[in-house]
Amino acid sequence: MVKLMPVIYKCSSCSYILYEFLKVGQDSYGLPTPSELIAKIGDHCPNCGKKLKLPTLENIKITPYRVKKSLTLSSIYNSRNYSRI
């Protein structure tokens, strides 16, 4: 089982996703720090216009990330109890 630990930066006002880092190797720079992200996208949320600030420890949330299983023909057959011909 693969465990993923993505990092998602969201606006604290409108929850707009500012940046998603989903896997290692996603880009050549790696995970940006909050200050690098603000320098890259600007200091205001592109969705609601709120001024972005550096997060404090109270702003950081760690939650489980669940990946949807991809469907395969064998998983469909097994879930519906079809017999193979």
Order of alpha helices (4+ residues) and beta strands (2+ residues): beta-beta-alpha-alpha
